[in-house]
Every structure is written in C-alpha cells, then in structure tokens.
Amino acid sequence: MLKIRLRRVGAKKQPSYRVVVAESTAPRDGTFIDLLGHYNPLTTPTTFHVDEDKVRSWLARGAQPTDRVARLLQKSGLVAAPEPAAAAEPVA
C-alpha cells in the first residue's frame, strides 16, 4: 500500500520534513517513490508547500495520506474535511 507521508530531514532538534509517496513498509527516512513538497513546523506560521497536481494524482491512484499529512492537506484545501463520526445513541 502506498502512503503519502512525512520524511524527516534537518539537523538535530531542528526538524523539517519532505512530503513523499512511499511504500507503507519502507522506513520513515528510507526509499520513496515521489517527492511532493516540504513542511517546516518551526517557522511562524508553519510552512507547507506541495505540488497540488502531484498530490491529486497520487490520491486518485489510491495512495493514502497519514493522519498528519491529511490534516495538513485539509488546512491547505486539497482534501475535504472528514465526516464527523455519528454520536452513539445511549443504551437504556
């Protein structure tokens, strides 16, 4: 299964990340298939840049974003917000 996920780069205690498409079994900083963009959480406000066409293409091919990447894509407007789970009805 393909995942759209973050790959850590940067010095110790100064993380920055690349947004990549990788096989779900590959190590976090291991091999990847395609580079989609980058994310820097240390800037104010945080920096998140991706190639929108590539992201849409990989999502159409079935790649699944991780939770963090899905949140970042949602903030940038590339992915619709997930439907809230229906509240469980109380059992009497």
Backbone as ProteinMPNN parsed JSONL, in Angstrom:
{"seq_chain_A": "MLKIRLRRVGAKKQPSYRVVVAESTAPRDGTFIDLLGHYNPLTTPTTFHVDEDKVRSWLARGAQPTDRVARLLQKSGLVAAPEPAAAAEPVA", "coords_chain_A": {"N_chain_A": [[0.839, -1.173, 0.0], [0.518, 2.214, -0.795], [1.641, 5.189, 0.767], [1.166, 8.611, 1.561], [3.371, 10.525, 3.125], [5.39, 12.016, 5.799], [8.852, 12.71, 5.613], [11.626, 12.884, 7.538], [14.018, 15.473, 7.599], [16.891, 17.562, 8.135], [18.722, 19.143, 10.855], [19.73, 17.965, 14.159], [17.253, 18.451, 16.588], [16.118, 20.399, 15.016], [13.822, 19.969, 13.177], [12.687, 19.423, 9.86], [10.565, 18.583, 7.173], [10.024, 16.421, 4.358], [7.444, 15.921, 2.051], [6.416, 12.919, 0.934], [5.748, 10.14, -1.318], [5.561, 6.862, -0.411], [6.201, 3.338, -0.022], [4.264, 1.574, 2.34], [5.657, -0.131, 4.007], [8.249, 0.724, 3.981], [11.091, 2.222, 5.665], [10.892, 5.22, 7.764], [12.709, 7.287, 6.951], [13.624, 6.131, 4.691], [13.661, 4.672, 1.393], [11.775, 6.28, -1.198], [9.046, 6.961, -3.455], [8.117, 9.251, -4.849], [8.63, 12.758, -4.629], [6.731, 15.199, -3.116], [6.56, 17.679, -1.846], [7.307, 20.054, 0.818], [7.527, 20.561, 4.434], [7.741, 22.7, 7.153], [7.719, 22.886, 10.476], [8.789, 24.71, 12.266], [8.826, 27.37, 11.511], [7.084, 30.527, 11.765], [4.132, 31.634, 10.564], [3.689, 28.013, 10.237], [5.371, 26.397, 7.519], [4.145, 25.015, 4.588], [4.322, 23.468, 1.641], [3.21, 22.003, -1.307], [3.105, 20.152, -4.388], [0.268, 20.524, -5.972], [-0.973, 19.229, -8.158], [0.446, 16.81, -8.344], [-0.185, 15.684, -5.858], [-2.987, 15.326, -6.034], [-2.999, 13.526, -8.166], [-1.665, 11.258, -7.068], [-3.43, 10.645, -4.98], [-5.656, 9.932, -6.471], [-4.699, 7.604, -7.566], [-4.79, 5.925, -5.443], [-3.154, 6.24, -3.201], [-2.731, 6.611, 0.28], [-3.008, 9.221, 2.603], [-1.124, 9.885, 5.602], [-2.223, 10.47, 9.022], [-1.26, 13.008, 9.95], [-0.392, 14.227, 7.54], [-2.805, 14.255, 6.165], [-4.221, 16.093, 7.728], [-2.689, 18.398, 7.248], [-3.047, 18.672, 4.476], [-5.763, 19.111, 4.459], [-5.928, 21.601, 5.766], [-4.702, 23.162, 3.823], [-6.551, 23.031, 1.852], [-6.689, 21.02, -0.048], [-7.792, 18.528, 0.425], [-10.956, 17.329, 1.367], [-12.657, 17.917, 4.472], [-12.918, 15.291, 6.869], [-15.896, 13.355, 7.474], [-17.664, 13.889, 10.475], [-17.79, 11.463, 13.079], [-20.754, 9.674, 13.758], [-22.639, 10.272, 16.643], [-22.866, 7.923, 19.221], [-25.862, 6.323, 20.141], [-27.41, 6.562, 23.32], [-27.657, 3.734, 25.446], [-30.457, 2.329, 26.893]], "CA_chain_A": [[0.0, 0.0, 0.0], [1.273, 3.464, -0.866], [1.292, 6.207, 1.747], [1.723, 9.96, 1.447], [3.817, 10.745, 4.493], [6.493, 12.942, 6.035], [10.196, 12.14, 5.717], [12.362, 13.887, 8.298], [15.334, 15.97, 7.193], [17.264, 18.66, 9.026], [19.676, 18.857, 11.929], [19.181, 17.544, 15.441], [16.391, 19.438, 17.248], [15.629, 21.36, 14.026], [13.202, 19.133, 12.163], [11.88, 19.841, 8.728], [10.088, 17.343, 6.575], [9.635, 16.351, 2.958], [6.22, 15.158, 1.844], [6.774, 11.927, -0.08], [4.943, 8.935, -1.505], [6.428, 5.724, -0.135], [5.559, 2.083, 0.342], [3.973, 1.636, 3.778], [6.625, -0.94, 4.748], [9.57, 1.361, 3.919], [11.402, 3.011, 6.859], [10.491, 6.628, 7.7], [13.65, 8.062, 6.15], [14.149, 5.231, 3.663], [13.371, 4.949, -0.01], [10.453, 6.81, -1.509], [8.716, 6.892, -4.876], [7.984, 10.581, -5.437], [8.709, 13.897, -3.713], [5.576, 16.061, -3.39], [6.703, 19.019, -1.29], [8.008, 20.118, 2.099], [6.812, 21.086, 5.591], [8.632, 23.159, 8.215], [6.89, 23.294, 11.608], [9.473, 25.66, 13.129], [8.581, 28.744, 11.093], [5.823, 31.085, 12.251], [3.389, 30.39, 10.688], [4.376, 26.862, 9.656], [5.486, 26.399, 6.063], [3.712, 23.767, 3.962], [4.203, 23.627, 0.19], [3.156, 20.757, -2.065], [2.679, 20.231, -5.777], [-1.134, 20.112, -5.891], [-1.294, 18.276, -9.218], [1.006, 15.509, -7.967], [-0.949, 15.15, -4.727], [-4.274, 14.837, -6.56], [-2.712, 12.354, -8.986], [-1.386, 10.118, -6.198], [-4.662, 10.288, -4.275], [-6.5, 9.243, -7.444], [-4.125, 6.265, -7.766], [-5.05, 5.111, -4.268], [-2.234, 6.485, -2.088], [-3.43, 7.063, 1.474], [-2.19, 10.111, 3.442], [-1.109, 9.611, 7.041], [-3.083, 11.407, 9.752], [-0.656, 14.341, 9.965], [-0.426, 14.766, 6.174], [-4.213, 14.528, 5.846], [-4.561, 17.349, 8.394], [-2.022, 19.49, 6.533], [-3.726, 18.815, 3.181], [-7.074, 19.689, 4.751], [-5.722, 23.03, 6.034], [-4.359, 23.845, 2.578], [-7.714, 22.977, 0.978], [-6.567, 19.988, -1.087], [-8.614, 17.372, 0.783], [-12.134, 17.726, 2.127], [-12.656, 17.511, 5.883], [-13.622, 14.024, 7.051], [-17.216, 13.424, 8.11], [-17.579, 13.56, 11.899], [-18.438, 10.188, 13.416], [-22.083, 9.847, 14.35], [-22.631, 10.022, 18.075], [-23.544, 6.674, 19.585], [-27.073, 6.58, 20.898], [-27.3, 5.952, 24.637], [-28.407, 2.486, 25.637], [-31.282, 2.453, 28.106]], "C_chain_A": [[0.888, 1.242, 0.0], [0.734, 4.472, 0.135], [1.903, 7.542, 1.343], [2.083, 10.343, 2.867], [4.981, 11.706, 4.569], [7.792, 12.161, 6.184], [11.058, 13.2, 6.38], [13.715, 14.192, 7.669], [15.683, 17.086, 8.164], [18.16, 18.187, 10.148], [18.948, 18.402, 13.194], [18.447, 18.716, 16.089], [15.932, 20.558, 16.317], [14.953, 20.599, 12.889], [12.563, 19.931, 11.04], [11.579, 18.554, 7.983], [9.855, 17.514, 5.089], [8.365, 15.524, 2.892], [6.488, 14.228, 0.675], [5.698, 10.866, -0.207], [5.9, 7.771, -1.323], [5.582, 4.485, 0.132], [5.373, 2.082, 1.861], [4.972, 0.843, 4.609], [8.022, -0.33, 4.756], [9.825, 2.144, 5.212], [11.071, 4.493, 6.664], [11.401, 7.45, 6.798], [14.271, 7.228, 5.043], [13.757, 5.657, 2.262], [11.95, 5.48, -0.176], [10.279, 6.819, -3.014], [8.715, 8.266, -5.521], [8.018, 11.637, -4.335], [7.601, 14.875, -4.089], [5.735, 17.48, -2.875], [7.482, 18.991, 0.004], [7.142, 20.804, 3.161], [7.831, 21.465, 6.647], [7.784, 23.664, 9.374], [7.518, 24.377, 12.477], [9.267, 27.12, 12.727], [7.244, 29.221, 11.664], [5.235, 31.969, 11.178], [4.124, 29.243, 9.996], [4.335, 26.939, 8.133], [5.079, 25.028, 5.531], [3.484, 24.036, 2.489], [4.199, 22.253, -0.455], [2.751, 21.062, -3.5], [1.261, 19.651, -5.836], [-1.504, 19.077, -6.942], [-0.776, 16.88, -8.883], [0.213, 14.879, -6.835], [-2.271, 14.574, -5.219], [-4.077, 13.576, -7.394], [-2.477, 11.12, -8.119], [-2.614, 9.7, -5.403], [-5.609, 9.529, -5.201], [-6.008, 7.825, -7.701], [-4.279, 5.381, -6.535], [-4.084, 5.291, -3.118], [-3.011, 7.082, -0.921], [-2.544, 8.009, 2.273], [-2.22, 9.653, 4.893], [-1.972, 10.662, 7.726], [-2.549, 12.827, 9.691], [-0.727, 14.975, 8.575], [-1.858, 15.088, 5.773], [-4.654, 15.842, 6.48], [-3.944, 18.538, 7.668], [-2.685, 19.737, 5.182], [-5.105, 19.448, 3.375], [-6.944, 21.184, 5.004], [-5.421, 23.801, 4.757], [-5.486, 23.779, 1.554], [-7.644, 21.933, -0.108], [-7.454, 18.781, -0.831], [-9.78, 17.871, 1.608], [-12.029, 17.209, 3.551], [-13.407, 16.197, 6.017], [-14.959, 14.236, 7.75], [-17.061, 13.101, 9.593], [-18.33, 12.268, 12.175], [-19.767, 10.465, 14.1], [-22.01, 9.473, 15.819], [-23.421, 8.736, 18.366], [-24.764, 7.009, 20.429], [-26.953, 5.885, 22.248], [-28.177, 4.713, 24.742], [-29.154, 2.586, 26.95], [-31.32, 1.162, 28.877]], "O_chain_A": [[1.889, 1.301, 0.715], [-0.477, 4.592, 0.326], [3.026, 7.593, 0.841], [1.207, 10.474, 3.721], [5.501, 12.157, 3.548], [7.827, 11.094, 6.797], [11.209, 14.299, 5.846], [14.452, 13.293, 7.264], [14.83, 17.508, 8.944], [18.334, 16.988, 10.364], [17.72, 18.451, 13.28], [18.96, 19.834, 16.131], [15.407, 21.567, 16.787], [15.454, 20.587, 11.765], [11.972, 20.988, 11.265], [12.274, 17.552, 8.154], [9.533, 18.604, 4.616], [8.231, 14.53, 3.605], [6.754, 14.678, -0.44], [4.849, 10.708, 0.67], [6.929, 7.694, -1.995], [4.401, 4.579, 0.469], [6.251, 2.548, 2.587], [5.125, 1.111, 5.801], [8.898, -0.818, 5.47], [8.883, 2.677, 5.8], [10.98, 4.966, 5.531], [10.92, 8.226, 5.972], [15.327, 7.578, 4.514], [13.551, 6.838, 1.984], [11.052, 5.165, 0.605], [11.251, 6.698, -3.76], [9.25, 8.438, -6.617], [7.494, 11.423, -3.242], [7.529, 15.33, -5.23], [5.112, 18.399, -3.407], [8.224, 18.048, 0.277], [6.182, 21.512, 2.855], [8.69, 20.659, 7.005], [7.192, 24.739, 9.286], [6.841, 24.919, 13.351], [9.512, 28.018, 13.533], [6.381, 28.411, 12.004], [5.822, 33.014, 10.896], [5.076, 29.476, 9.251], [3.395, 27.472, 7.544], [5.603, 24.004, 5.968], [2.554, 24.754, 2.125], [5.076, 21.432, -0.187], [2.138, 22.091, -3.786], [1.077, 18.436, -5.758], [-2.262, 18.149, -6.66], [-1.467, 15.886, -9.105], [-0.037, 13.674, -6.847], [-2.633, 13.454, -4.859], [-4.896, 12.659, -7.336], [-3.025, 10.053, -8.397], [-2.818, 8.507, -5.175], [-6.285, 8.594, -4.772], [-6.802, 6.939, -8.017], [-3.931, 4.201, -6.58], [-4.177, 4.559, -2.132], [-3.853, 7.959, -1.115], [-1.417, 7.639, 2.6], [-3.218, 9.102, 5.359], [-2.402, 11.628, 7.097], [-3.304, 13.759, 9.409], [-1.087, 16.146, 8.451], [-2.099, 16.095, 5.107], [-5.374, 16.622, 5.856], [-4.596, 19.567, 7.492], [-2.865, 20.888, 4.783], [-5.554, 20.233, 2.539], [-7.761, 21.963, 4.512], [-5.828, 24.954, 4.612], [-5.394, 24.403, 0.496], [-8.471, 21.951, -1.02], [-7.83, 18.081, -1.771], [-9.611, 18.744, 2.459], [-11.389, 16.189, 3.806], [-14.425, 15.998, 5.354], [-15.127, 15.181, 8.52], [-16.389, 12.129, 9.938], [-19.376, 12.008, 11.582], [-19.883, 11.378, 14.917], [-21.391, 8.475, 16.188], [-24.5, 8.512, 17.818], [-24.71, 7.864, 21.313], [-26.459, 4.76, 22.33], [-29.282, 4.657, 24.202], [-28.569, 2.889, 27.99], [-31.966, 1.086, 29.922]]}, "name": "protein", "num_of_chains": 1, "seq": "MLKIRLRRVGAKKQPSYRVVVAESTAPRDGTFIDLLGHYNPLTTPTTFHVDEDKVRSWLARGAQPTDRVARLLQKSGLVAAPEPAAAAEPVA"}
